[in-house]
Each structure stands twice: as structure tokens, then as C-alpha cells.
């Protein structure tokens, strides 16, 4: 090049670097190409242009540029490293051998290049050559765990379990106090069917470090394979008592029992391990959360509630724990607890639709339908996809509006609930019953009630509703049949059902039996002026 060309090339190169720095990659690439048009042997531009190609994931396009660069400057470590990366990314493995050989030539004291070269041989299934590279590295840097582990991988690929074991035996002889070598050797023996040898190695390791949790977990695996369930569980418990074993590993072990539920022994084992977890990791919320889950599985609701509260005390930022706690409150009919715990959860997670619904349920059961409406409306506005939740929420809105005497809104809410899940048996039943009380849309009520009984047969409350709808339709004989079914399936000795039965019998002309059932209703706890009038006057009255 002339002196002028040389100056122009330098200026263009540095301008391209500036454009690259401000991420104007297209213009930078065009400038580097112009440099190469003037000076094809400009290795720096070849390297920079190749890097631009790599940024765009065009590794195949980058390769010839880098191959030219290393040909021009064969001792540039950066160029060879970039070329190695390009070959790896484009899966051009057969060319890696030479690249790493060159990098070792340039920088023979860098262990990474030996590992990379050996790994390239491994991927190409040239195992003996990979082993030679590791031997070469070992002569330079001495033995290391990384070399040992990689050699083990190769020996096992070759099916040479004896050589893999021999290397580890040497490591144990040289470092008898290092438990990790015993564990590696036991794993090799165990995974290749030599359980007795693995057990012998682990028992030796246990003498070195009695409290090592990983040794106990490995022993548990051996005993399990030998069908010695009790010994295996004993070893797992010893590992669980050791706080040095990671809690996530322990939780995964507990989760391994889940597929065996509802087997009693599996539940008991998972429960005991989760209890031990709370002792070994008393400051970790996850321990108490999983303990709560296992107590819940064992139907120990009071204890589960305490565990969840402790988990929240340690870390209040896990929503699922709050959700479980409030559901237990509701199942235990602890409505005040459900409201308190639920509102606490909503102070942290205000946009959780399910939690808004659950708190709404608690207020509705406390007969504070106005407050219930607010929470349940929040649930419907926050959730647009979960049809189950939407159906439940609109159904509850229907219940609340009914109790607030807003019949129009109640009907609209029930219709909306059924638009999400047409076969929601409880919604069908409640909607039908409230229509019958108002003596409105009785044909629609009858269809819904009949369907609820198809979906959930032998349910006393559903049969009572259907009988009452039929009664309102003046189909007294059919009503009698369904009311007798309801009474047969009633476990609560319901006063309302006896009263309804008496009403039906009255219209069928069985006055004495009607009065007897009204009296049964009163004995079962029915107290109303209307019921008293029916008994005293021996006739049906609204």
C-alpha cells in the first residue's frame, strides 16, 4: 500500500471500531469490509468482522475470516480462541484438534486448552487420544479432581470400570481423609452393578467421617437396592438430621414419596422426614412449608396450620403457603382466622384472584354479604382464564345477591357462572332453589335441578330442591317421590325437609301425615310462626 492508503486504512479501521462501540453494527461491518478491499491482509479487520458475524449468530460466515486471520498471524491467541468458538458453535468438531494444538503451542501453561482439546477428542469418540491429553496435563500440573473426573467419564464410556476404579483407589490411597473419592468410587461400583463393593467402600468412608450426610444418602441407595427398606430409611434419617446436606436435596427426597401416596407407610415416612427437616433447618421457611404439606396429607389440620404459620413467619413472600393456610381455616370453619390470614396474604399479594375469592367465601359464611361481594368481584376482575374460579365466583355472587334481595343481579351472576361451567351441580341447585322460592321460571328451575341430580345423585339437598320445584309446579306425586329420596339420604335430620314433606303430603290429601312431619320439623329444630300455624291449623300456609 501507498502511504496514503495506509493512513486511510487506519482511519477507516478506527472509525469502524467507533461505530461498533455505539452498536451501529451494520455501518461498522461495511467499514471493515472496505478496509479489507484495500488491505486484504488486515488481520485485525478480519478478526473484528468475524466477531460482528458471531454477534449475528453467523458462525459459518465467521470461520473463513478467522481462518485467514490465523494464517496471517499464526501466533495470535485471540484469533485462535475465536476460531475455536466458531467451530464449536457450528458443531465443526473435527477441526478443533488443530486449533487447540495451536493454542497449546502458543500458551502451553494454560490448562483450559488441554481440557478443551481432550473434550473435543471425547466428543469425537477418540477416547484414547483424550486420555493422552489428560496424562500430558497431569505431568505438567499434577493430579487434580477435574482430570480425575474427566478420565472417569472416558473409562466408563469405554466400559473399563476396573481402570476407573483403579484411579480412584489411587486417589483414596493418597488422600485417605477425602470422602469425595470414596463417594465417587462407590457411585461407579453401584451404577455398574457392584453393590457389595460399593457398600464396602461407603462403610470405609463412614469411618473417616461418621456425620457426613452424603455418605448416609449413598448408603441409603445401596440398602434400597438390596431391598433392606428399614436400613435405607435409617440412613436417610441420619442424612436429614445433618444441616450440611442441602435442604433442596432433602425436599426432592421427600417429593420422591409423593407417587406412592396414599400408601400409609409412604405418608408416614414423608411426614417423619419433613419433621426432622424442621429441626435441622429451623430457620428455613421451606422446611415448615413442606412439613405443613405432609401434615395436610395426613389430615393433621391443626398441626399443618401451625407449620404454615411458622413458614410465613420466616418468609412471608411465598404465596402458596398463604393459600394453603386460608384453605385450612375455611375447612376448619375458622372464619375469623380465614379473614385475618387471607387479608394478610392480600396485603402482600393483592392481585391473587383465588385469595380474593377465599376471603369472600369467609365473609359470605359470616353472613356479611356486602363485604363478600367486594372480594368476589375483585376475583372476577383479576382472573380471565380460570373457568373453575370464574364459575365459583359468579355462583357465590349469585348467593350473595340473593341474600341481599337483589334478584336481578343474582340471576345474572348465576347465568354467568353457568356460562363458564354449565354442569356446576351446586350452581344449578342453588339457582333452581332460589327461583322456586320466588315462584319464577319454574320450568328452567326444574331442568337445572334435574340436571344437578344427574350430576351428583343421592345428594339429599339436591333432591330436596327438585322436590320443592316440582311442588311449586303442583306436581305433588312426583314431588313426594323426590322428597322421600331426600329424607332417605339426609344425614342431618333436616327440619326443612320434614316441613317440605309435610307440605307435599297436605296437597296429596294426607293431612295427618302432613301434621306428623310438620311436628318432626319442629322437633328437629324448626322454629317459625308459619310452621306453628301449619301444626295448629292443620293446613298448609305460605
C-alpha positions, 0 to 999 in steps of 0.5 A: 500500500501507498502511504496514503492508503495506509493512513486511510486504512487506519482511519477507516479501521478506527472509525469502524471500531467507533461505530461498533462501540455505539452498536451501529453494527451494520455501518461498522461491518461495511467499514471493515469490509472496505478496509479489507478491499484495500488491505486484504491482509488486515488481520485485525479487520478480519478478526473484528468482522468475524466477531460482528458475524458471531454477534449475528449468530453467523458462525459459518460466515465467521470461520473463513475470516478467522481462518485467514486471520490465523494464517496471517498471524499464526501466533495470535491467541485471540484469533485462535480462541475465536476460531475455536468458538466458531467451530464449536458453535457450528458443531465443526468438531473435527477441526478443533484438534488443530486449533487447540494444538495451536493454542497449546503451542502458543500458551502451553501453561494454560490448562483450559486448552488441554481440557478443551482439546481432550473434550473435543477428542471425547466428543469425537469418540477418540477416547484414547487420544483424550486420555493422552491429553489428560496424562500430558496435563497431569505431568505438567500440573499434577493430579487434580479432581477435574482430570480425575473426573474427566478420565472417569467419564472416558473409562466408563464410556469405554466400559473399563470400570476396573481402570476407573476404579483403579484411579480412584483407589489411587486417589483414596490411597493418597488422600485417605481423609477425602470422602469425595473419592470414596463417594465417587468410587462407590457411585461407579461400583453401584451404577455398574452393578457392584453393590457389595463393593460399593457398600464396602467402600461407603462403610470405609468412608463412614469411618473417616467421617461418621456425620457426613450426610452424603455418605448416609444418602449413598448408603441409603441407595445401596440398602434400597437396592438390596431391598433392606427398606428399614436400613435405607430409611435409617440412613436417610434419617441420619442424612436429614438430621445433618444441616450440611446436606442441602435442604433442596436435596432433602425436599426432592427426597421427600417429593420422591414419596409423593407417587406412592401416596396414599400408601400409609407407610409412604405418608408416614415416612414423608411426614417423619422426614419433613419433621426432622427437616424442621429441626435441622433447618429451623430457620428455613421457611421451606422446611415448615412449608413442606412439613405443613404439606405432609401434615395436610396429607395426613389430615393433621389440620391443626398441626399443618396450620401451625407449620404454615404459620411458622413458614410465613413467619420466616418468609412471608413472600411465598404465596402458596403457603398463604393459600394453603393456610386460608384453605385450612381455616375455611375447612376448619370453619375458622372464619375469623382466622380465614379473614385475618390470614387471607387479608394478610396474604392480600396485603402482600399479594393483592392481585391473587384472584383465588385469595380474593375469592377465599376471603369472600367465601369467609365473609359470605359464611359470616353472613356479611354479604356486602363485604363478600361481594367486594372480594368476589368481584375483585376475583372476577376482575383479576382472573380471565382464564380460570373457568373453575374460579370464574364459575365459583365466583359468579355462583357465590355472587349469585348467593350473595345477591340473593341474600341481599334481595337483589334478584336481578343481579343474582340471576345474572351472576348465576347465568354467568357462572353457568356460562363458564361451567354449565354442569356446576351441580351446586350452581344449578341447585342453588339457582333452581332453589332460589327461583322456586322460592320466588315462584319464577321460571319454574320450568328452567328451575326444574331442568337445572335441578334435574340436571344437578341430580344427574350430576351428583345423585343421592345428594339429599339437598339436591333432591330436596330442591327438585322436590320443592320445584316440582311442588311449586309446579303442583306436581305433588306425586312426583314431588313426594317421590323426590322428597322421600329420596331426600329424607332417605339420604339426609344425614342431618335430620333436616327440619326443612325437609320434614316441613317440605314433606309435610307440605307435599303430603297436605296437597296429596290429601294426607293431612295427618301425615302432613301434621306428623312431619310438620311436628318432626320439623319442629322437633328437629329444630324448626322454629317459625310462626308459619310452621306453628300455624301449619301444626295448629291449623292443620293446613298448609300456609305460605 
